[in-house]
Every structure is written in C-alpha cells, then in structure tokens.
Amino acid sequence: MVKTFIILSVIYFASLNCSLADGNEKAKKKNNKINPEYIVNYKNLLTSRFYLLSESIGFQIKPKSAEKGILFKPNIHTKVGLAGFYKWFGVGLAIRSPFYERNEDIKGKSKIIDLRINAYGKALAAEITFQDYKGFYIDNPDEVYDTWSIGDTYPKRPDIRISSASAIIYYIFNYKKHSIRAAYIQNERQLKSSGSLMLMPAILFLKLSADSCIIPLSYIDKYNVDPKEQIRSGNFQLFGVSLGYSYTLVMLKNFYINASYLPGCFLQKYKYENNIGNEKREKLTILWLGRLAFGYNSDKFYAGLGGVFGFNSTPIPILQTNFHYNMNQMRLWIGTRFDVFKKKKKKP
C-alpha cells in the first residue's frame, strides 16, 4: 500500500504541477491575478510553523443487536510537528508529543506515522496525507466486559493496525478575492472579508489488519455475532466529490475567522476478511467535511487554532454489524516567514 501510495503521489503532484503551471499561463493571458485589495501574497518567502496536533481518531464495531459498540483508539492523542511552505508546495511531519502522559501500562503502546504534503495554487489546492497507527486499546471496556471496573487496565490490541492514505483537491471559484491559503497555511493574508464556492473531489484508502478477530470472544457470545461479521482485516475505499462554501471574516486588520462546509456524494467500496472467508460490498453515501480556523496573521508573524471535522462517521454495514471509522483534529500553530531564497546583490 505504501509503495502504491508513493507512486500515485508522485504522479498526482506531477499532474497537479502541470495544471498549476498551465493555469498560471492562462492567468497571465487573461490577467486573472489575485485582487491586492483582498489578498497579500508571500509565496516568495519560506512560511514555517511549529504546531500541536490533537486528533480524535478511532473506529467502532457495533452489531445492531448490541446497545453499545466496541470503540478502539490508539494511545496517542497529541502530536508535535513542523511544516514549511514555499510558493505552491508544502510539507509537514508530526510525531507523538513527548509531553503527553500516555499511561502505557494501562492503555498499551501505540506507534504512528503522520505525513502530509500540500500543493496550493491560486484556484487549485491539494492535500495528500498518509497515516499509520499500530496498537489500539478498547476505550469503553465497561460497556463491553461485564467484569471490568474502574482502575483495571484497558483491554489492549497491540496487533491491530490501521493505515490510511487520502488525497483531496479544492477548486476555489472566487480565488481572486478569497484565499484558503491565508486561513490554513498563512503564505497569504486576507485583507478583507470574502467567501467562495468550493468544489472538492476526494479519495480515501484505508487498510485494517489484525492477527485475529477484532471482536472479543465474550462479546461475540453475548450478542451472538454471526461468523461472517467477525472481521479480522479489511480494505476500504472512498471516492466522491463535494460542493460547499468557505467564508473568511477579517477583524481588527490582522484577526480572522474562517469556516468551510463541504457536503458530497461518495462511493464506498470495501473488502474484508472474517473467520470463514472474504466478503465484498459497496454503497453510495452522503459525507461531509468541515473546517474552522481562528487566527492572527501579519506580515512577519502568525498564529492560530483550527480544526478539521469529517469525513463524518458513516457506518459501513457488514451484515448486521456496522464498522465506523472517524477522525477529527484540532491544530494549534505559531510561525513566521523567512526570505531565505533571496539573491545576494552583486557588488559594483
């Protein structure tokens, strides 16, 4: 999966770079430049940031006969990262925070990789992410095990692993006056309030694996879970397009609030392995992506707080059992810009 994702990423960004370059040529011919009364561009500066990332990631398996599902989470909730953006390209890498108390004796160990690559043009923007989580625990053992009580260690599944790769493209219709770069990566600054319709094609690949059935045996017996529902691994794919709106309110010259809402129609395809064989399914569903940011942005310094919410937790039906995967995140950042690529003037 990783090799395939890397190859697709190279092809994807090569194609996007050609699109951005072609778009810039057309823009020059049509004079489609950003409106300087609304947007300041810092593309010739290196925009760098340090950030804290808090994610609510996990998955739930719930038979329809059960009152409560089984909620699995990794023992990592806060990460620290560095990111940089220059012209249209950006990259960021986050690792688990050394300041977060993980209580590994109680909830076990988890390992992560979180890589994000961005490409932001005037009208087109793209984001690619790769995440790998290994080691989960059951977050609601009191609802799963009759014998569990507060103070006991959480049931651990160090063998469970989730790898996900996603690619999102944004097309901003009113790009001359509205900048999502100003709201989320700060290599531009929004001077006046503005909004725009946005079109968002997206794909998501998710792989779930484990050494044995994910559902505990006592839970299977209690709710009489069908052998075909006793999932141990699976591949899930999501393809679709969203249409929504983004708006930035500028206050007190340098402060801003941005909100974006993007509902869309998606095709879910999934193949999973249970205790007796393999199954394939597919379905159409409505999903949404929401983004929210509040921050301060000046010529040299910027800081902010933002969140991404979605894709919403839509159940993937496996006979009478639903599999939910969800990820919401909040990010706190602080950064500045450097003119590290400036050319030295020749002495006369």
N, C-alpha and C positions, 0 to 999 in steps of 0.2 A: 504493500500500500504506500509506503514512504517513497520508494523509487518512482512509482507511478505518479504520485503527487508532485514530486520534484520535477519530473519531465513535463507534466501538464502545466506546472507553474512557469517554467521557462518558456514554453510555447505561448501560454496565456499572456505573459508580460511582454514577450516579443511582439505579439499581435497588438496588444494594447499600446505599446510604444509607437508602433506604426500608425495606429489610429490617432494617437495624440499628436504625432508629428504631422499627419495628414490634416488633422483638424486645425493645427496651428497655421499651416499653409493656407487653408481655406479662410481662416480667420483674418490673415493678413490681406488676402484678396478682397474680402468683404468688409474689412475694418471692424471685425467683431471683437473688439478689445473690451476688457472689463471697464466699468464706469469708475473713474478715480474719485468721484464724489461719494461712492458707496464702499469701495474696497481698496485697501493698500496692499501691495504685493511685496513679499520678502523672499521671493524664490531664489535670489542670488546669494542669500545668506544661509548658513547652516543652522537650522532650527533644532535645538536639542532639548531634551527633557529628562527628568527623573520622575518616576511615578510609583504610586502604591496601587495595587490592583486587588480588589476583593471580589471573589466570584462565588455565586451560589450555583454550584454545578452538582448534578446527581441524576440518578434515574430511579424510577419506581416500577415495580411489578405488582399488579393488583388483579386477582381473579374477581369476576363480577359477583361471586358468591361471598366474598370477604368484605367485612366492614372497613378494614384498613389494609392498605397495601404495604409492601416492604420497600423502604426508602434507603438506597445506598448512596453514600457520599465518600469522597476521598478526604483524608485527614490533612487537607491543605486548603486554607480559606483566604490567606493573604499572601500576595507576592510583591516583590520589588523588581523594577525594571528600568532599563534605559532605552531611549529611542532617539532617532535622528531623522531629519527630513531635509532634502536638498532638491530644489527645482520640483520635479514631479514625483520623485522617488523617496520612499521612507522605509525604515526597518526598525523593529523593536524586539527585545528579548527580555522575558521575565523569568525569575526563579522564585522559589519559595522564600518567604521572609525569615531571616534569622531571628527576628524579634518576636515572632508569633509562637506562643507555647502550644505545642501540638499534642501533648499528653499521649505519646506513642505507646506507653504501657496500657493505656485504657482503650485507645481507638486504633492502634496499629500504625504502621509506616506506609506512606504513600510517596511515589516518585512522579515527577511531572516534567514535561517539555512543553513550552508555550512560545511559539514563534509566529510573528505577524509581519507581513510585508504589505506595503501600501504604495499605490500609484495614484496621484491626484493631478489631473489636468484642469482646464478651465470648466468644461462642461461634463467631462467624464472623470469618474473616480473609481478606484478598485481597491478591494481589501482581500488578502489571502491569509488564512490562519491555519496553523497546524498545532494540534494539542494531543498529548499522550499522557494518560493517567493510569498508574498501576498501583493497586492496593486500595481497597474500599472497606468500609465498616457499615453496619446496619444502624441508621440514625434513630430509629424508633423501636428499639427492642422490646419495650413494654407493651407494644401493640402486636408484636409478632410472637413473643415467647411468654407463656403463662407463668414460667418460673423466674423470669428476670425481675430484678428490683433495683431501685436507685442505689448506686455505689458499686454495682457489679461492672466488670469490664464489658465493653461493647462487643458483640459478635463481629469477628474480623474475616475478611476475604482477601488475603494478600494476592491471590491468584487472578482476581478479576482485573481486566484491563480494558480501557476504552481509548480508542484512537479516532480522532475526527479531523477532517480537512474540509474547509469551506472557501468558497470564492463568491464575492459579491461585487457587482458593478452598479454604480449610481450614475444616472444621467440627470443633470440639473438643467431644467428648461430656462430658467431666468438667471443663468450664470453670470451675466454682466453686472447684476446688482446683488446677487445672493451667493454667499460663499460658505460651504460646509467646511472648507479648509480652515477658515477663521475660527470656527466653533470647536473643531476637534483636533487639529494638528498645529494650528497657530503659525503657519508660514504665510498667512494673510491676516488682515484685520478688517472687520466690518465697521464702517464708519457711521452708517445709517441703518435703521431697521428695514428689513426686507424679507420676502418669502419667495418660495418657488415650488411648483410641482416637481416631483421626482419619480423616475422610473427605475426599478431595481430588479434585474434578473439575478438569480442566486442558485447555487448548488451546494449541497452538503453531503459528505460521505462520512459514515460512522461505522466503526467496527467494534463489536463487543465480543470478548473471549474470556473463558474461564476453564479450569481443569475439570470441573464437574458441574452438575446442575446448580443454577444460581439460587433457586428457591430452597429454603431449608426443609429437611425431611419432615419435621414436626408440623410445619405449615402445610406441606402437601397432604399429610394425613388429616389434619384438622379441617381443611376446606375441600378435600377430595379433588385435588388438581389433576386434570387429565394428563397422561404421559406426553401428549402432543404439545402441551402448554409448558412442560418442564424444560425451559430454554437453558442452553449452556453456552451458546455463541450465536452471533448473527452479524449480517451486513445490512446496513440501512442506507438508502439513498433518497435524496430530496432534490427535486428540480422544479423551478417555478419562476414567476415574475410578480412583482408588486408595484402598485401605483399609489403614491401618497403625497404628503406635503411637508415642507420644512419651513420654519419661520424663526428668525433671529430678532430679538428685541434689544436694541442698544440703549444703555442708560448711562448718564453721567460721563459721557465721552468714551470711557475705556471699559465699562462693565457691560456684560451681555447675558442674555438667556436664550438658548436655542432649544426647540422642541421639534421632533420629527415623528411622523406616524405613517407606516407603510404596510397596509394590509395587502394580501395577494393570494393567488391560487397556486397550489403546488401538488405535484405528483409524488407520492411516497412509494418507493419500491423496497422490499425487504426480503431477505432470505435468512432463515435461521435454522440452527440445529437443535433438536431436542433429544430426549433419551431413547427415541426409537427411530430417528431418521432426520430428513431435511424437509422444510416447507418453504414455499414461495408465496408472496402476497403483493398486492399493490392497491392503492386507493388515492382518490383526489381529496384534498382537504384545504381549508382556509387557514392560513397562518399570518402572523403579523410581526413586524419588527418596529420597536420604538426606541428613540434616542432622546436623551435630555442632557443639557450641559449648562452650567453657570460658571462664569469666569471673569477674569481681568486680563486685558490684552493691551499692551503698549508697544512702543517701537523697540524696546530692548528687553523687557521683562514680561512674563505672562504666568498665570496660574489659574487653575480651575478644578471643577468637580463635575464628572459626567457619568452617565450610565447607559448601558445597552440592555434592552429587555426583549427577549424573544430569541429564537423562534418560540412562540408560545407552546406550552406543553400539550400537544395534541396526542391522544392515545393512539398507539399502533395496535390494532386488535389481533391477538393470537388466540383464535377460537374464543373462549370465554375469559381470557386474561388480557389485560391491557399493559403495554410497555410504554412508559413515559420517559422521555429524556428532555431535560431542560437546563438552560444556562442563562443566568442573569449576572451582570457585572457592574461594579462601581469602580471608578478610577479617580484618583486624586493626583494632580500633576503640578509641577513647577519647572520653569525652563527659561532659557534665554537664547539669543541668536548671536552667531559669530560670523565675521567676514573673513573666514579662513582661506578662501579661494581668491582673494583679491590679488591682482597683478601688481608687482612692485614697479614703481616708476623708474625708468632709466635715468641715470644722472647725465646731465648735458656734458 
